[in-house]
């Protein structure tokens, strides 16, 4: 897992600034999964942990998330499109609040930077990745491994599956 201040993995085959833009796929939350596609280039992915420290206020994870997006936009991009997992049901109130807070920050950031964005329902992503809209986490991870990726967890696997869907539906990033 990389830290928010380093959105591109050190071992990445991507030369920073080598591409005119990138498409970003996100599985939003305190443990955000991400995947980037460059025009005719490699796909990179990972996870970022945005959790408040012991002596921090509850807004710090959101500030770090926005900072991470801006750094990613500057270093990997510019970002030309953002797709995110559109979650319509949550396990509890805290999960719903967390998702809503990250989604609000993401959409505001995209509006500010004129980056097109849209959500894709969870079932659509799972069906694309596994053939079943109600597939479990392990099935999505396995599907991404079959495609040659090595996701660290379900968050990264979800972002990769979403990116694969977006590339099929929307084509290469511009």
C-alpha positions in Angstrom: 0.0 0.0 0.0 1.4 3.4 -0.9 1.0 6.5 1.3 -1.1 9.4 0.2 1.9 11.6 -0.6 3.1 9.1 -3.3 0.3 8.2 -5.6 2.5 6.4 -8.1 4.2 3.2 -7.0 8.0 3.5 -7.1 8.3 0.4 -9.3 5.8 1.7 -11.8 6.7 1.4 -15.4 5.1 4.7 -16.1 7.3 7.7 -16.6 5.7 10.7 -14.9 4.5 13.2 -17.4 5.0 10.8 -20.3 1.4 10.6 -21.2 -1.1 13.4 -22.2 -3.6 12.2 -19.6 -4.9 9.3 -17.6 -8.2 7.7 -16.6 -8.6 7.1 -12.9 -10.9 4.5 -11.4 -11.7 4.6 -7.6 -13.2 2.4 -5.0 -13.9 5.1 -2.5 -13.5 4.9 1.2 -11.0 5.3 4.0 -9.2 2.5 2.3 -9.4 3.6 -1.3 -8.6 1.3 -4.2 -7.3 3.0 -7.4 -6.3 2.1 -10.9 -4.9 4.4 -13.6 -4.9 3.8 -17.4 -2.6 5.8 -19.7 -3.2 6.2 -23.4 -1.7 3.1 -25.1 0.3 2.6 -21.9 0.4 0.5 -18.8 -2.2 0.2 -16.0 -1.0 1.0 -12.5 -3.0 0.4 -9.3 -2.8 0.3 -5.6 -4.6 1.4 -2.4 -4.4 4.5 -0.2 -5.3 4.6 3.4 -7.1 7.9 4.5 -7.8 7.4 8.2 -7.6 10.0 10.9 -4.6 9.7 13.2 -5.0 9.6 17.0 -4.6 13.4 17.4 -6.4 14.5 14.2 -9.9 15.7 13.6 -12.3 13.8 11.4 -11.8 16.0 8.4 -8.1 15.2 8.0 -8.7 12.1 5.9 -10.8 14.1 3.5 -8.1 16.8 3.2 -5.5 14.1 2.5 -7.7 12.6 -0.1 -8.1 15.9 -1.9 -4.4 16.5 -1.7 -3.7 13.0 -3.1 -6.1 13.7 -6.0 -4.3 16.9 -6.8 -0.9 15.3 -6.7 -2.0 12.5 -8.8 -3.5 14.9 -11.3 -0.2 16.8 -11.5 2.1 13.8 -11.6 0.2 11.2 -13.6 -1.9 13.4 -15.8 -3.6 15.5 -16.2 -6.5 13.2 -15.3 -8.9 13.2 -18.3 -11.7 11.1 -16.6 -12.6 9.7 -13.3 -14.9 6.7 -12.7 -16.0 5.6 -9.3 -17.8 2.7 -7.8 -21.4 3.9 -7.2 -22.5 2.3 -3.9 -26.2 2.4 -3.3 -26.5 0.4 -0.1 -24.1 0.4 2.9 -23.7 -2.0 5.8 -24.2 0.8 8.3 -24.6 4.5 8.9 -20.8 5.1 9.4 -20.0 3.4 6.1 -22.7 5.5 4.3 -21.3 8.7 5.9 -17.8 7.9 5.0 -18.7 7.1 1.4 -20.8 10.2 1.1 -18.0 12.4 2.4 -15.4 11.0 0.0 -17.8 11.2 -2.9 -18.6 14.8 -2.1 -14.9 15.7 -2.0 -14.3 13.7 -5.3 -17.1 15.4 -7.2 -16.2 18.9 -6.0 -12.5 18.3 -6.9 -13.5 17.1 -10.4 -15.8 20.1 -10.9 -13.0 22.5 -9.8 -10.5 20.9 -12.2 -12.9 20.3 -15.1 -12.4 16.5 -15.0 -15.4 14.5 -16.2 -16.6 11.9 -13.7 -19.4 9.4 -13.2 -20.3 6.5 -11.0 -20.8 2.9 -12.1 -23.1 0.6 -10.1 -21.4 -2.2 -8.1 -23.4 -4.9 -9.8 -22.3 -3.6 -13.3 -18.7 -3.8 -12.3 -19.0 -7.3 -10.8 -20.9 -8.6 -13.7 -18.3 -7.3 -16.1 -15.4 -8.8 -14.1 -16.9 -12.2 -13.2 -20.1 -12.7 -15.2 -22.2 -12.4 -12.0 -23.5 -9.1 -10.6 -23.6 -10.5 -7.1 -20.1 -11.9 -7.1 -18.1 -11.9 -3.8 -14.9 -10.1 -3.1 -12.8 -13.2 -3.6 -14.3 -13.8 -7.0 -13.4 -10.2 -8.2 -9.9 -10.6 -6.9 -9.6 -13.9 -8.7 -10.9 -12.4 -11.9 -8.3 -9.6 -11.8 -5.6 -12.1 -11.2 -6.7 -14.1 -14.2 -6.2 -10.9 -16.2 -2.6 -10.6 -15.0 -3.0 -8.2 -12.1 -2.0 -8.8 -8.5 -4.4 -6.8 -6.4 -3.4 -6.5 -2.7 -7.0 -6.6 -1.6 -10.6 -6.2 -2.7 -10.4 -2.4 -2.9 -7.6 -2.6 -5.5 -9.4 -5.4 -7.3 -12.6 -3.4 -7.5 -10.8 -0.4 -8.9 -9.1 -2.6 -11.5 -12.4 -4.2 -12.5 -14.0 -0.8 -12.8 -11.2 0.5 -14.9 -11.5 -2.5 -17.2 -15.2 -1.8 -17.6 -14.6 1.9 -18.3 -11.9 1.1 -20.9 -14.3 -1.2 -22.7 -17.2 1.2 -22.5 -15.4 4.5 -23.0 -12.2 3.6 -24.7 -8.6 4.8 -24.1 -8.0 7.9 -22.0 -7.5 11.0 -24.1 
